[in-house]
Amino acid sequence: EGVFAAAMPDGRAVAVKIADGANRARPPVMVAALARLGIDVSTVAPVVEEKIMGHGQQVGTVRAIAP
């Protein structure tokens, strides 16, 4: 659980493992990893945005940040 992997036709690849196995962090982290490989993620990023809800309203998002 908590694993995403992607391979490009040119041989580049990326794999992501989220230690707690939860799905919430996987899409933003994978989008960030693909962007670091130079892949255009502009059409995918908004679709996989993970919202944080509070009292029925969006109060934040889960996103990957560079260390």
Backbone as CSV, one residue per row, in Angstrom:
resi,resn,N_x,N_y,N_z,CA_x,CA_y,CA_z,C_x,C_y,C_z
1,GLU,0.827,-1.184,0.000,0.000,0.000,0.000,0.869,1.244,0.000
2,GLY,0.293,2.343,-0.456,1.001,3.610,-0.440,2.065,3.730,-1.503
3,VAL,1.965,2.963,-2.613,2.996,2.975,-3.646,2.408,3.448,-4.975
4,PHE,3.139,4.327,-5.646,2.858,4.731,-7.022,4.147,4.521,-7.799
5,ALA,4.055,4.126,-9.059,5.211,4.032,-9.935,4.812,4.490,-11.320
6,ALA,5.750,5.104,-12.029,5.501,5.564,-13.393,6.782,5.389,-14.189
7,ALA,6.633,4.982,-15.451,7.771,4.839,-16.351,7.462,5.564,-17.649
8,MET,8.438,6.306,-18.147,8.288,7.039,-19.394,8.894,6.219,-20.527
9,PRO,8.446,6.448,-21.758,8.965,5.697,-22.899,10.477,5.851,-23.093
10,ASP,11.047,6.960,-22.624,12.486,7.179,-22.804,13.338,6.501,-21.732
11,GLY,12.709,5.749,-20.835,13.452,5.007,-19.819,13.480,5.645,-18.447
12,ARG,13.071,6.902,-18.340,13.022,7.521,-17.010,11.881,6.899,-16.221
13,ALA,12.074,6.821,-14.902,11.042,6.221,-14.051,11.091,6.866,-12.677
14,VAL,9.977,6.744,-11.985,9.895,7.246,-10.620,8.968,6.320,-9.834
15,ALA,9.313,6.095,-8.584,8.459,5.319,-7.682,8.356,6.087,-6.373
16,VAL,7.174,6.087,-5.802,6.908,6.817,-4.571,6.284,5.851,-3.578
17,LYS,6.796,5.847,-2.343,6.228,5.040,-1.258,5.923,5.972,-0.105
18,ILE,4.677,6.005,0.294,4.262,6.791,1.455,4.202,5.826,2.642
19,ALA,4.990,6.097,3.672,5.190,5.147,4.761,3.901,4.720,5.454
20,ASP,2.959,5.628,5.636,1.761,5.232,6.375,0.718,4.540,5.489
21,GLY,0.985,4.473,4.176,0.086,3.762,3.273,-1.158,4.529,2.875
22,ALA,-1.326,5.718,3.406,-2.518,6.503,3.106,-2.475,7.027,1.673
23,ASN,-3.626,7.196,1.069,-3.699,7.676,-0.302,-3.547,9.181,-0.410
24,ARG,-3.836,9.918,0.631,-3.926,11.373,0.532,-2.638,12.027,0.042
25,ALA,-1.487,11.535,0.426,-0.223,12.159,0.028,0.310,11.661,-1.314
26,ARG,-0.125,10.492,-1.761,0.459,9.910,-2.982,0.299,10.770,-4.227
27,PRO,-0.900,11.231,-4.592,-1.009,12.000,-5.839,-0.172,13.287,-5.860
28,PRO,-0.199,14.129,-4.818,0.625,15.341,-4.882,2.120,15.045,-4.949
29,VAL,2.567,14.013,-4.246,3.987,13.669,-4.271,4.375,13.134,-5.646
30,MET,3.535,12.297,-6.260,3.842,11.776,-7.587,3.857,12.893,-8.623
31,VAL,2.917,13.824,-8.546,2.903,14.956,-9.474,4.195,15.763,-9.323
32,ALA,4.636,16.003,-8.100,5.874,16.743,-7.869,7.084,15.972,-8.414
33,ALA,7.100,14.662,-8.231,8.210,13.846,-8.741,8.258,13.880,-10.264
34,LEU,7.101,13.773,-10.903,7.058,13.835,-12.368,7.496,15.211,-12.868
35,ALA,7.090,16.254,-12.171,7.511,17.604,-12.547,9.027,17.743,-12.446
36,ARG,9.635,17.129,-11.431,11.103,17.168,-11.272,11.802,16.464,-12.417
37,LEU,11.121,15.495,-13.054,11.683,14.815,-14.222,11.482,15.615,-15.503
38,GLY,10.810,16.764,-15.397,10.571,17.597,-16.557,9.296,17.279,-17.309
39,ILE,8.426,16.478,-16.700,7.149,16.113,-17.313,6.158,17.253,-17.084
40,ASP,5.410,17.614,-18.123,4.381,18.646,-17.984,3.192,18.050,-17.218
41,VAL,2.971,18.521,-16.021,1.890,18.010,-15.172,0.761,19.021,-15.010
42,SER,0.757,20.056,-15.836,-0.202,21.150,-15.661,-1.660,20.705,-15.798
43,THR,-1.935,19.699,-16.601,-3.320,19.250,-16.747,-3.724,18.261,-15.662
44,VAL,-2.758,17.578,-15.065,-3.050,16.565,-14.049,-3.100,17.155,-12.646
45,ALA,-2.235,18.097,-12.359,-2.116,18.635,-10.998,-3.451,19.093,-10.400
46,PRO,-4.271,19.846,-11.116,-5.547,20.264,-10.505,-6.504,19.102,-10.242
47,VAL,-6.415,18.061,-11.035,-7.329,16.923,-10.902,-7.013,16.092,-9.666
48,VAL,-5.735,15.982,-9.321,-5.355,15.129,-8.195,-5.154,15.916,-6.901
49,GLU,-5.500,17.201,-6.914,-5.348,18.009,-5.705,-6.142,17.384,-4.562
50,GLU,-5.487,17.209,-3.439,-6.117,16.624,-2.258,-6.556,17.752,-1.323
51,LYS,-7.838,17.884,-1.164,-8.391,18.957,-0.333,-8.455,18.534,1.139
52,ILE,-8.230,19.477,2.007,-8.435,19.279,3.443,-9.703,20.044,3.792
53,MET,-10.659,19.330,4.335,-11.961,19.918,4.617,-12.129,20.157,6.119
54,GLY,-12.853,21.207,6.434,-13.194,21.529,7.809,-14.592,22.120,7.854
55,HIS,-15.492,21.467,8.536,-16.880,21.927,8.640,-17.524,22.146,7.273
56,GLY,-17.216,21.227,6.341,-17.825,21.276,5.019,-17.196,22.265,4.051
57,GLN,-16.128,22.924,4.452,-15.462,23.881,3.571,-13.995,23.508,3.431
58,GLN,-13.437,23.810,2.262,-12.017,23.548,2.060,-11.199,24.519,2.897
59,VAL,-10.304,23.976,3.717,-9.464,24.811,4.569,-7.980,24.680,4.217
60,GLY,-7.666,23.808,3.253,-6.274,23.650,2.848,-6.144,22.582,1.786
61,THR,-4.908,22.317,1.395,-4.606,21.264,0.438,-3.364,20.517,0.889
62,VAL,-3.280,19.263,0.465,-2.051,18.486,0.679,-1.170,18.756,-0.516
63,ARG,0.075,19.141,-0.286,0.978,19.414,-1.394,2.394,19.009,-1.021
64,ALA,3.151,18.693,-2.049,4.552,18.340,-1.851,5.378,19.614,-1.858
65,ILE,6.374,19.678,-0.983,7.281,20.817,-0.971,8.710,20.295,-1.025
66,ALA,9.584,21.064,-1.612,10.990,20.673,-1.695,11.636,20.850,-0.329
67,PRO,12.517,19.922,0.044,13.199,20.053,1.354,14.184,21.208,1.377
